[in-house]
């Protein structure tokens, strides 16, 4: 039998857990099944806070779980457990818990026993009360505000769940468990941390003393099945003709900056565009926390590193981007441009790495270009403003603007070309724009993607070089015809 047995009762374990901190630190008599608000008639979930009586199970359940968990800690052999894969370890834990229930003469229904088994397995092997939320593919964000409040985003709307932690210490232990998987740490001396889950989901932790009411954990979840442009078309994020234009932009190696606000889908769109990179092209990705999911065979993934306790060993995004230039990539992809690495990305775009891409926080294509200039200026580069603008105009070919609308839906609102300079101003032209026409009967925003009538964009010659001018012309004509039909 897996597990040690001591005299007359459940046995005692070694002090370490399976690739995690000790289970004793993360045990929690807390229910882990989310209780969500019912959707309204429009199909949009409402924020609702259930009364405490509905949010908590009986005290007997907590006492029973605490007693069984304590017996499990005494019974399990974690040295053997660490040699098993997750599924096998979960099966062994369930066997021991069932044995403990029988030895202790605990009276439980089959449903209660299954729920308790899942809770305990999550505490030992997973992320405790967060496991049911992480397993759901319809959740975009998980926001834990201290031990007693956990919110999720579903269909663009925020909802309160009944997920609770035993206390702030248990929440902090789970945060440490998450960040330690990627070699990071979070404690009082280093209370802010960016990390990621094994599936690439982005994680941010800020703990005491900076977070006054307890640790704050934010997880930006990725869907298990990576989204494609075809799926974005089905969701209404872009029209079929617009998707074809984006596909051509990705194939003909235009330098692209994806702009948008927080939660607008920039990284998802970047993942979609990278699907059209040829499989024989060498690609290097640079990210603060590695979350891009490229499918090409020749991909090198790089990730920044924070300083250690002595303040040494930090590797910045600028270090990564500059090192990329020595690695002979065809394309360089910067997951998120936040600082002076904007300058190095422009340099890469200008030195033969056509088709490079990046994302940036901005609310319009014009603001995106201004923000790039601001980031370069704040990086300490003593260059005249006109010189920086000329660099931007000659480096960036296309700005794709994503937005999260007030009804929670996400749309690609602009596909904009950078044309060049007129005096001291960078000139642009929109190829595709999204017009909001109003609301439908359910309160969802209605609108359409339309062509601006540009028959031959600036990257036409690039498309001809790659043999894509016929498809580009067909896509532009189809979009213009569709726009005229809808307008009529």
Secondary structure by P-SEA (a helix, b strand, c coil): ccccccccccccccccccccccccccccccccbbbbccccccccccccccccccccccaaaaaaaaaaaaaaaacccaaaaaaccaaaaaaaaaaaaaaaaaaacccccaaaaaaaaaaaaaacccccccccccccccccbbbbccccbbbbbcccbbbbcccccccaaaaaaaaaaaaaaacccccccccccccccccbbbbbbbccccccccbbbbbbccccccccaaaaaaaccccaaaaaaaaaaaaaccbbbbbbcccccaaaaaaaaaccccccbbbbbbcccccccccccbbbbbbbbcccccccccccaaaaaaaaaaacccbbbcccccccaaaaaaaaaaccccccccccccccaaaaaaaaaaaaaaccccccaaaaaaaaaacccbbbbbbbccccccccccccccccccccbbbbbbcbbbbbccccccccbbbbbbbcccccccaaaaaaaacaaaaaaaaaaaaaaaaaaaac
